[in-house]
């Protein structure tokens, strides 16, 4: 059974994606050979992106964050666009993403569960006032609110928990899905990867350049680029959807 046939037989697809979904938009991933975690820094990225480091060394955190985590000019690639098309056609019910770049929404996806938050939301830790990402990008040192509080990006750092409402929404969508397409993720980051255990549907499809711990559980495994694979899909409404 190929991917086109699986999609043609599905009406409640959930897409679960990681950093590899955005690499074709020019955003580096984390764990591949040329990824962020294999670049040289005085402090490991896992430490730089931890909550304790943010609290103790905010200037160094924001220096790294501005340099590596704010791709505000990135554009959706073929994968993002195809997923939005599948949702609009009534085939896909939700996107669950580990990415913080907002490219799914830029492409037109409506139901997106951002497990690790988003660079597009930033809040004062003192008064809660919201700030756009451009404010973070254009400020110097530690960005401060008009009230004097520190502005924190609404991204989940190491040592922080996931948002309960986002997780609950993602779990509900996965439980209702008849097909899961899992793409661009090593499936080694928990608790996000554990959400796959809630799937009770018919088909799991894995699209990733490298092998993952879940390859043996999948009905179809494609070790290719995500956009390359999804761009070839023909999208039609499911039989029960109005034409």
Secondary structure as UniProt FT lines:
FT   HELIX           3..8
FT   STRAND          13..17
FT   HELIX           19..21
FT   HELIX           23..25
FT   TURN            33..34
FT   HELIX           36..38
FT   HELIX           45..48
FT   HELIX           51..56
FT   HELIX           58..68
FT   TURN            72..73
FT   HELIX           78..88
FT   TURN            89..90
FT   STRAND          92..97
FT   HELIX           103..107
FT   STRAND          112..114
FT   TURN            115..116
FT   STRAND          117..124
FT   TURN            125..127
FT   STRAND          130..131
FT   HELIX           133..138
FT   TURN            146..147
FT   STRAND          150..155
FT   HELIX           164..176
FT   STRAND          179..183
FT   TURN            190..191
FT   HELIX           192..198
FT   STRAND          203..207
FT   TURN            213..214
FT   HELIX           215..217
FT   STRAND          220..222
FT   HELIX           226..230
FT   TURN            231..232
FT   TURN            239..240
//
